[in-house]
Every structure is written in structure tokens, then in C-alpha cells.
């Protein structure tokens, strides 16, 4: 799967999900997706799914700096893919935890072979 196919699969998979608490009062959490690239892998393009109460850009910078970082994002993170999850954010905390896992599962079901996070 090349980069464009990986992003297209992610977008299609994410569009199958809905957030019931999107933009409600008190909705302060977001799910986010990071594009991963490791040229040594057979399938070099992958995705990381996370959730945060912070701005996803700031959280990505934390990963890259090694603070509370996913090793995959720290080493292989290329960029955030905000367009994939824009329709889901922001949401309440309980739902962000549920959707983080559901999105990771949906990505795998859509054929993305390298998916990190989602727990």
C-alpha cells in the first residue's frame, strides 16, 4: 500500500464512524491519526491512532520529542492527518476512548496492515 492508498483507506474507514457527542458543551477530547513511514518494512506506510485532551498538533510534537511518546510515532511519524478525523472532533472523553479503539479496528478492517495505537 502506498502513501496515497493508505490515506484514502483511512479516510473511508473513518467516515464509517460517528461521534454522538461531537461539539457538545464539555467536548474537549480529540482522536487523531498520524501517518507513519518505515522504508525497511514490507508495507512501509502505516497509521497511528491516538486520543488527547490537548491540541493534536501539540500532542504530535510531544510524540516526536519523546514525551509520553509512542515509539512508532517518535521514530516513524511523518505528519498528522486531521482531514481523516475532522468530522469526529471534538468529543467527550469517554467517547474518544471508544472511538480511538473503533477507528484502529476500522483501519485494520479496511486493509491497512500497519496500525499502531488505538488502545
Chimera marker file (.cmm) of the C-alpha trace (Angstrom):
<marker_set name="trace">
<marker id="1" x="0.000" y="0.000" z="0.000" r="1" g="1" b="0" radius="0.5"/>
<marker id="2" x="1.464" y="3.349" z="-0.988" r="1" g="1" b="0" radius="0.5"/>
<marker id="3" x="1.033" y="6.625" z="0.894" r="1" g="1" b="0" radius="0.5"/>
<marker id="4" x="-1.974" y="7.821" z="-1.110" r="1" g="1" b="0" radius="0.5"/>
<marker id="5" x="-3.762" y="4.463" z="-0.746" r="1" g="1" b="0" radius="0.5"/>
<marker id="6" x="-3.065" y="4.438" z="2.984" r="1" g="1" b="0" radius="0.5"/>
<marker id="7" x="-4.591" y="7.906" z="3.428" r="1" g="1" b="0" radius="0.5"/>
<marker id="8" x="-7.563" y="7.084" z="1.184" r="1" g="1" b="0" radius="0.5"/>
<marker id="9" x="-8.256" y="3.877" z="3.150" r="1" g="1" b="0" radius="0.5"/>
<marker id="10" x="-8.040" y="5.806" z="6.411" r="1" g="1" b="0" radius="0.5"/>
<marker id="11" x="-10.466" y="8.441" z="5.195" r="1" g="1" b="0" radius="0.5"/>
<marker id="12" x="-13.005" y="5.854" z="4.019" r="1" g="1" b="0" radius="0.5"/>
<marker id="13" x="-12.723" y="3.878" z="7.263" r="1" g="1" b="0" radius="0.5"/>
<marker id="14" x="-13.088" y="6.970" z="9.455" r="1" g="1" b="0" radius="0.5"/>
<marker id="15" x="-16.174" y="8.106" z="7.532" r="1" g="1" b="0" radius="0.5"/>
<marker id="16" x="-17.964" y="4.955" z="8.723" r="1" g="1" b="0" radius="0.5"/>
<marker id="17" x="-17.740" y="6.252" z="12.324" r="1" g="1" b="0" radius="0.5"/>
<marker id="18" x="-19.776" y="8.937" z="14.072" r="1" g="1" b="0" radius="0.5"/>
<marker id="19" x="-19.287" y="10.757" z="17.359" r="1" g="1" b="0" radius="0.5"/>
<marker id="20" x="-22.516" y="11.226" z="19.293" r="1" g="1" b="0" radius="0.5"/>
<marker id="21" x="-21.014" y="13.978" z="21.472" r="1" g="1" b="0" radius="0.5"/>
<marker id="22" x="-19.255" y="15.945" z="18.704" r="1" g="1" b="0" radius="0.5"/>
<marker id="23" x="-19.129" y="19.664" z="19.531" r="1" g="1" b="0" radius="0.5"/>
<marker id="24" x="-21.285" y="19.288" z="22.658" r="1" g="1" b="0" radius="0.5"/>
<marker id="25" x="-20.650" y="21.549" z="25.621" r="1" g="1" b="0" radius="0.5"/>
<marker id="26" x="-17.809" y="19.916" z="27.552" r="1" g="1" b="0" radius="0.5"/>
<marker id="27" x="-16.490" y="18.115" z="24.473" r="1" g="1" b="0" radius="0.5"/>
<marker id="28" x="-12.745" y="18.610" z="24.914" r="1" g="1" b="0" radius="0.5"/>
<marker id="29" x="-11.142" y="15.436" z="23.547" r="1" g="1" b="0" radius="0.5"/>
<marker id="30" x="-9.995" y="14.521" z="20.054" r="1" g="1" b="0" radius="0.5"/>
<marker id="31" x="-8.942" y="11.435" z="18.203" r="1" g="1" b="0" radius="0.5"/>
<marker id="32" x="-6.054" y="11.873" z="15.800" r="1" g="1" b="0" radius="0.5"/>
<marker id="33" x="-4.267" y="9.877" z="13.126" r="1" g="1" b="0" radius="0.5"/>
<marker id="34" x="-0.557" y="10.052" z="12.329" r="1" g="1" b="0" radius="0.5"/>
<marker id="35" x="0.938" y="8.868" z="9.053" r="1" g="1" b="0" radius="0.5"/>
<marker id="36" x="3.873" y="6.511" z="9.673" r="1" g="1" b="0" radius="0.5"/>
<marker id="37" x="6.680" y="5.619" z="7.259" r="1" g="1" b="0" radius="0.5"/>
<marker id="38" x="9.398" y="3.000" z="7.706" r="1" g="1" b="0" radius="0.5"/>
<marker id="39" x="11.097" y="2.147" z="4.399" r="1" g="1" b="0" radius="0.5"/>
<marker id="40" x="12.541" y="-1.026" z="5.932" r="1" g="1" b="0" radius="0.5"/>
<marker id="41" x="9.101" y="-2.607" z="6.286" r="1" g="1" b="0" radius="0.5"/>
<marker id="42" x="7.479" y="-4.700" z="3.597" r="1" g="1" b="0" radius="0.5"/>
<marker id="43" x="4.449" y="-2.369" z="3.919" r="1" g="1" b="0" radius="0.5"/>
<marker id="44" x="6.281" y="0.921" z="4.603" r="1" g="1" b="0" radius="0.5"/>
<marker id="45" x="3.209" y="3.120" z="5.200" r="1" g="1" b="0" radius="0.5"/>
<marker id="46" x="1.090" y="2.845" z="8.312" r="1" g="1" b="0" radius="0.5"/>
<marker id="47" x="-1.088" y="4.776" z="10.721" r="1" g="1" b="0" radius="0.5"/>
<marker id="48" x="-1.119" y="5.546" z="14.422" r="1" g="1" b="0" radius="0.5"/>
<marker id="49" x="-4.403" y="6.293" z="16.197" r="1" g="1" b="0" radius="0.5"/>
<marker id="50" x="-4.467" y="8.268" z="19.439" r="1" g="1" b="0" radius="0.5"/>
<marker id="51" x="-6.746" y="10.398" z="21.580" r="1" g="1" b="0" radius="0.5"/>
<marker id="52" x="-5.976" y="13.508" z="23.579" r="1" g="1" b="0" radius="0.5"/>
<marker id="53" x="-7.451" y="16.382" z="25.531" r="1" g="1" b="0" radius="0.5"/>
<marker id="54" x="-4.741" y="18.610" z="24.030" r="1" g="1" b="0" radius="0.5"/>
<marker id="55" x="-4.430" y="20.093" z="20.588" r="1" g="1" b="0" radius="0.5"/>
<marker id="56" x="-3.456" y="17.202" z="18.276" r="1" g="1" b="0" radius="0.5"/>
<marker id="57" x="-0.615" y="19.266" z="16.733" r="1" g="1" b="0" radius="0.5"/>
<marker id="58" x="0.848" y="19.813" z="20.174" r="1" g="1" b="0" radius="0.5"/>
<marker id="59" x="0.419" y="16.121" z="21.026" r="1" g="1" b="0" radius="0.5"/>
<marker id="60" x="2.216" y="15.143" z="17.801" r="1" g="1" b="0" radius="0.5"/>
<marker id="61" x="5.111" y="17.427" z="18.773" r="1" g="1" b="0" radius="0.5"/>
<marker id="62" x="5.237" y="15.698" z="22.182" r="1" g="1" b="0" radius="0.5"/>
<marker id="63" x="5.459" y="12.293" z="20.492" r="1" g="1" b="0" radius="0.5"/>
<marker id="64" x="8.303" y="13.493" z="18.250" r="1" g="1" b="0" radius="0.5"/>
<marker id="65" x="10.138" y="14.964" z="21.266" r="1" g="1" b="0" radius="0.5"/>
<marker id="66" x="9.805" y="11.689" z="23.189" r="1" g="1" b="0" radius="0.5"/>
<marker id="67" x="7.406" y="12.929" z="25.899" r="1" g="1" b="0" radius="0.5"/>
<marker id="68" x="4.794" y="10.272" z="26.702" r="1" g="1" b="0" radius="0.5"/>
<marker id="69" x="5.567" y="9.083" z="23.218" r="1" g="1" b="0" radius="0.5"/>
<marker id="70" x="4.545" y="6.178" z="21.100" r="1" g="1" b="0" radius="0.5"/>
<marker id="71" x="7.798" y="4.712" z="19.844" r="1" g="1" b="0" radius="0.5"/>
<marker id="72" x="6.251" y="4.290" z="16.408" r="1" g="1" b="0" radius="0.5"/>
<marker id="73" x="5.304" y="7.980" z="16.169" r="1" g="1" b="0" radius="0.5"/>
<marker id="74" x="8.613" y="9.145" z="17.629" r="1" g="1" b="0" radius="0.5"/>
<marker id="75" x="10.625" y="7.133" z="15.086" r="1" g="1" b="0" radius="0.5"/>
<marker id="76" x="8.334" y="6.912" z="12.053" r="1" g="1" b="0" radius="0.5"/>
<marker id="77" x="5.736" y="9.689" z="12.395" r="1" g="1" b="0" radius="0.5"/>
<marker id="78" x="5.564" y="11.817" z="9.250" r="1" g="1" b="0" radius="0.5"/>
<marker id="79" x="2.582" y="14.085" z="9.888" r="1" g="1" b="0" radius="0.5"/>
<marker id="80" x="-0.894" y="14.333" z="11.312" r="1" g="1" b="0" radius="0.5"/>
<marker id="81" x="-3.871" y="13.553" z="9.083" r="1" g="1" b="0" radius="0.5"/>
<marker id="82" x="-6.505" y="15.939" z="10.507" r="1" g="1" b="0" radius="0.5"/>
<marker id="83" x="-8.727" y="15.581" z="7.430" r="1" g="1" b="0" radius="0.5"/>
<marker id="84" x="-9.335" y="11.930" z="8.330" r="1" g="1" b="0" radius="0.5"/>
<marker id="85" x="-10.998" y="12.669" z="11.694" r="1" g="1" b="0" radius="0.5"/>
<marker id="86" x="-12.215" y="16.266" z="11.368" r="1" g="1" b="0" radius="0.5"/>
<marker id="87" x="-15.888" y="15.144" z="11.383" r="1" g="1" b="0" radius="0.5"/>
<marker id="88" x="-15.406" y="13.382" z="14.748" r="1" g="1" b="0" radius="0.5"/>
<marker id="89" x="-13.780" y="16.136" z="16.836" r="1" g="1" b="0" radius="0.5"/>
<marker id="90" x="-14.148" y="17.428" z="19.496" r="1" g="1" b="0" radius="0.5"/>
<marker id="91" x="-15.981" y="14.901" z="21.655" r="1" g="1" b="0" radius="0.5"/>
<marker id="92" x="-16.337" y="13.865" z="25.263" r="1" g="1" b="0" radius="0.5"/>
<marker id="93" x="-13.564" y="11.849" z="26.914" r="1" g="1" b="0" radius="0.5"/>
<marker id="94" x="-15.472" y="8.571" z="27.234" r="1" g="1" b="0" radius="0.5"/>
<marker id="95" x="-16.329" y="8.652" z="23.553" r="1" g="1" b="0" radius="0.5"/>
<marker id="96" x="-12.774" y="9.493" z="22.480" r="1" g="1" b="0" radius="0.5"/>
<marker id="97" x="-11.560" y="6.334" z="24.216" r="1" g="1" b="0" radius="0.5"/>
<marker id="98" x="-14.211" y="4.241" z="22.457" r="1" g="1" b="0" radius="0.5"/>
<marker id="99" x="-13.635" y="5.835" z="19.049" r="1" g="1" b="0" radius="0.5"/>
<marker id="100" x="-9.853" y="5.525" z="19.309" r="1" g="1" b="0" radius="0.5"/>
<marker id="101" x="-10.209" y="1.740" z="19.512" r="1" g="1" b="0" radius="0.5"/>
<marker id="102" x="-13.030" y="1.620" z="16.948" r="1" g="1" b="0" radius="0.5"/>
<marker id="103" x="-11.023" y="3.668" z="14.450" r="1" g="1" b="0" radius="0.5"/>
<marker id="104" x="-7.970" y="1.426" z="14.795" r="1" g="1" b="0" radius="0.5"/>
<marker id="105" x="-10.185" y="-1.618" z="14.205" r="1" g="1" b="0" radius="0.5"/>
<marker id="106" x="-11.840" y="0.067" z="11.200" r="1" g="1" b="0" radius="0.5"/>
<marker id="107" x="-8.434" y="0.851" z="9.688" r="1" g="1" b="0" radius="0.5"/>
<marker id="108" x="-7.337" y="-2.759" z="10.014" r="1" g="1" b="0" radius="0.5"/>
<marker id="109" x="-10.622" y="-3.941" z="8.502" r="1" g="1" b="0" radius="0.5"/>
<marker id="110" x="-10.062" y="-1.505" z="5.599" r="1" g="1" b="0" radius="0.5"/>
<marker id="111" x="-6.799" y="-3.251" z="4.774" r="1" g="1" b="0" radius="0.5"/>
<marker id="112" x="-4.231" y="-1.023" z="6.458" r="1" g="1" b="0" radius="0.5"/>
<marker id="113" x="-1.684" y="-3.614" z="7.588" r="1" g="1" b="0" radius="0.5"/>
<marker id="114" x="0.393" y="-1.420" z="9.908" r="1" g="1" b="0" radius="0.5"/>
<marker id="115" x="-1.791" y="0.203" z="12.563" r="1" g="1" b="0" radius="0.5"/>
<marker id="116" x="-0.388" y="1.346" z="15.904" r="1" g="1" b="0" radius="0.5"/>
<marker id="117" x="-2.184" y="2.757" z="18.941" r="1" g="1" b="0" radius="0.5"/>
<marker id="118" x="-5.917" y="2.509" z="19.301" r="1" g="1" b="0" radius="0.5"/>
<marker id="119" x="-5.925" y="1.385" z="22.921" r="1" g="1" b="0" radius="0.5"/>
<link id1="1" id2="2" r="1" g="1" b="0" radius="0.2"/>
<link id1="2" id2="3" r="1" g="1" b="0" radius="0.2"/>
<link id1="3" id2="4" r="1" g="1" b="0" radius="0.2"/>
<link id1="4" id2="5" r="1" g="1" b="0" radius="0.2"/>
<link id1="5" id2="6" r="1" g="1" b="0" radius="0.2"/>
<link id1="6" id2="7" r="1" g="1" b="0" radius="0.2"/>
<link id1="7" id2="8" r="1" g="1" b="0" radius="0.2"/>
<link id1="8" id2="9" r="1" g="1" b="0" radius="0.2"/>
<link id1="9" id2="10" r="1" g="1" b="0" radius="0.2"/>
<link id1="10" id2="11" r="1" g="1" b="0" radius="0.2"/>
<link id1="11" id2="12" r="1" g="1" b="0" radius="0.2"/>
<link id1="12" id2="13" r="1" g="1" b="0" radius="0.2"/>
<link id1="13" id2="14" r="1" g="1" b="0" radius="0.2"/>
<link id1="14" id2="15" r="1" g="1" b="0" radius="0.2"/>
<link id1="15" id2="16" r="1" g="1" b="0" radius="0.2"/>
<link id1="16" id2="17" r="1" g="1" b="0" radius="0.2"/>
<link id1="17" id2="18" r="1" g="1" b="0" radius="0.2"/>
<link id1="18" id2="19" r="1" g="1" b="0" radius="0.2"/>
<link id1="19" id2="20" r="1" g="1" b="0" radius="0.2"/>
<link id1="20" id2="21" r="1" g="1" b="0" radius="0.2"/>
<link id1="21" id2="22" r="1" g="1" b="0" radius="0.2"/>
<link id1="22" id2="23" r="1" g="1" b="0" radius="0.2"/>
<link id1="23" id2="24" r="1" g="1" b="0" radius="0.2"/>
<link id1="24" id2="25" r="1" g="1" b="0" radius="0.2"/>
<link id1="25" id2="26" r="1" g="1" b="0" radius="0.2"/>
<link id1="26" id2="27" r="1" g="1" b="0" radius="0.2"/>
<link id1="27" id2="28" r="1" g="1" b="0" radius="0.2"/>
<link id1="28" id2="29" r="1" g="1" b="0" radius="0.2"/>
<link id1="29" id2="30" r="1" g="1" b="0" radius="0.2"/>
<link id1="30" id2="31" r="1" g="1" b="0" radius="0.2"/>
<link id1="31" id2="32" r="1" g="1" b="0" radius="0.2"/>
<link id1="32" id2="33" r="1" g="1" b="0" radius="0.2"/>
<link id1="33" id2="34" r="1" g="1" b="0" radius="0.2"/>
<link id1="34" id2="35" r="1" g="1" b="0" radius="0.2"/>
<link id1="35" id2="36" r="1" g="1" b="0" radius="0.2"/>
<link id1="36" id2="37" r="1" g="1" b="0" radius="0.2"/>
<link id1="37" id2="38" r="1" g="1" b="0" radius="0.2"/>
<link id1="38" id2="39" r="1" g="1" b="0" radius="0.2"/>
<link id1="39" id2="40" r="1" g="1" b="0" radius="0.2"/>
<link id1="40" id2="41" r="1" g="1" b="0" radius="0.2"/>
<link id1="41" id2="42" r="1" g="1" b="0" radius="0.2"/>
<link id1="42" id2="43" r="1" g="1" b="0" radius="0.2"/>
<link id1="43" id2="44" r="1" g="1" b="0" radius="0.2"/>
<link id1="44" id2="45" r="1" g="1" b="0" radius="0.2"/>
<link id1="45" id2="46" r="1" g="1" b="0" radius="0.2"/>
<link id1="46" id2="47" r="1" g="1" b="0" radius="0.2"/>
<link id1="47" id2="48" r="1" g="1" b="0" radius="0.2"/>
<link id1="48" id2="49" r="1" g="1" b="0" radius="0.2"/>
<link id1="49" id2="50" r="1" g="1" b="0" radius="0.2"/>
<link id1="50" id2="51" r="1" g="1" b="0" radius="0.2"/>
<link id1="51" id2="52" r="1" g="1" b="0" radius="0.2"/>
<link id1="52" id2="53" r="1" g="1" b="0" radius="0.2"/>
<link id1="53" id2="54" r="1" g="1" b="0" radius="0.2"/>
<link id1="54" id2="55" r="1" g="1" b="0" radius="0.2"/>
<link id1="55" id2="56" r="1" g="1" b="0" radius="0.2"/>
<link id1="56" id2="57" r="1" g="1" b="0" radius="0.2"/>
<link id1="57" id2="58" r="1" g="1" b="0" radius="0.2"/>
<link id1="58" id2="59" r="1" g="1" b="0" radius="0.2"/>
<link id1="59" id2="60" r="1" g="1" b="0" radius="0.2"/>
<link id1="60" id2="61" r="1" g="1" b="0" radius="0.2"/>
<link id1="61" id2="62" r="1" g="1" b="0" radius="0.2"/>
<link id1="62" id2="63" r="1" g="1" b="0" radius="0.2"/>
<link id1="63" id2="64" r="1" g="1" b="0" radius="0.2"/>
<link id1="64" id2="65" r="1" g="1" b="0" radius="0.2"/>
<link id1="65" id2="66" r="1" g="1" b="0" radius="0.2"/>
<link id1="66" id2="67" r="1" g="1" b="0" radius="0.2"/>
<link id1="67" id2="68" r="1" g="1" b="0" radius="0.2"/>
<link id1="68" id2="69" r="1" g="1" b="0" radius="0.2"/>
<link id1="69" id2="70" r="1" g="1" b="0" radius="0.2"/>
<link id1="70" id2="71" r="1" g="1" b="0" radius="0.2"/>
<link id1="71" id2="72" r="1" g="1" b="0" radius="0.2"/>
<link id1="72" id2="73" r="1" g="1" b="0" radius="0.2"/>
<link id1="73" id2="74" r="1" g="1" b="0" radius="0.2"/>
<link id1="74" id2="75" r="1" g="1" b="0" radius="0.2"/>
<link id1="75" id2="76" r="1" g="1" b="0" radius="0.2"/>
<link id1="76" id2="77" r="1" g="1" b="0" radius="0.2"/>
<link id1="77" id2="78" r="1" g="1" b="0" radius="0.2"/>
<link id1="78" id2="79" r="1" g="1" b="0" radius="0.2"/>
<link id1="79" id2="80" r="1" g="1" b="0" radius="0.2"/>
<link id1="80" id2="81" r="1" g="1" b="0" radius="0.2"/>
<link id1="81" id2="82" r="1" g="1" b="0" radius="0.2"/>
<link id1="82" id2="83" r="1" g="1" b="0" radius="0.2"/>
<link id1="83" id2="84" r="1" g="1" b="0" radius="0.2"/>
<link id1="84" id2="85" r="1" g="1" b="0" radius="0.2"/>
<link id1="85" id2="86" r="1" g="1" b="0" radius="0.2"/>
<link id1="86" id2="87" r="1" g="1" b="0" radius="0.2"/>
<link id1="87" id2="88" r="1" g="1" b="0" radius="0.2"/>
<link id1="88" id2="89" r="1" g="1" b="0" radius="0.2"/>
<link id1="89" id2="90" r="1" g="1" b="0" radius="0.2"/>
<link id1="90" id2="91" r="1" g="1" b="0" radius="0.2"/>
<link id1="91" id2="92" r="1" g="1" b="0" radius="0.2"/>
<link id1="92" id2="93" r="1" g="1" b="0" radius="0.2"/>
<link id1="93" id2="94" r="1" g="1" b="0" radius="0.2"/>
<link id1="94" id2="95" r="1" g="1" b="0" radius="0.2"/>
<link id1="95" id2="96" r="1" g="1" b="0" radius="0.2"/>
<link id1="96" id2="97" r="1" g="1" b="0" radius="0.2"/>
<link id1="97" id2="98" r="1" g="1" b="0" radius="0.2"/>
<link id1="98" id2="99" r="1" g="1" b="0" radius="0.2"/>
<link id1="99" id2="100" r="1" g="1" b="0" radius="0.2"/>
<link id1="100" id2="101" r="1" g="1" b="0" radius="0.2"/>
<link id1="101" id2="102" r="1" g="1" b="0" radius="0.2"/>
<link id1="102" id2="103" r="1" g="1" b="0" radius="0.2"/>
<link id1="103" id2="104" r="1" g="1" b="0" radius="0.2"/>
<link id1="104" id2="105" r="1" g="1" b="0" radius="0.2"/>
<link id1="105" id2="106" r="1" g="1" b="0" radius="0.2"/>
<link id1="106" id2="107" r="1" g="1" b="0" radius="0.2"/>
<link id1="107" id2="108" r="1" g="1" b="0" radius="0.2"/>
<link id1="108" id2="109" r="1" g="1" b="0" radius="0.2"/>
<link id1="109" id2="110" r="1" g="1" b="0" radius="0.2"/>
<link id1="110" id2="111" r="1" g="1" b="0" radius="0.2"/>
<link id1="111" id2="112" r="1" g="1" b="0" radius="0.2"/>
<link id1="112" id2="113" r="1" g="1" b="0" radius="0.2"/>
<link id1="113" id2="114" r="1" g="1" b="0" radius="0.2"/>
<link id1="114" id2="115" r="1" g="1" b="0" radius="0.2"/>
<link id1="115" id2="116" r="1" g="1" b="0" radius="0.2"/>
<link id1="116" id2="117" r="1" g="1" b="0" radius="0.2"/>
<link id1="117" id2="118" r="1" g="1" b="0" radius="0.2"/>
<link id1="118" id2="119" r="1" g="1" b="0" radius="0.2"/>
</marker_set>
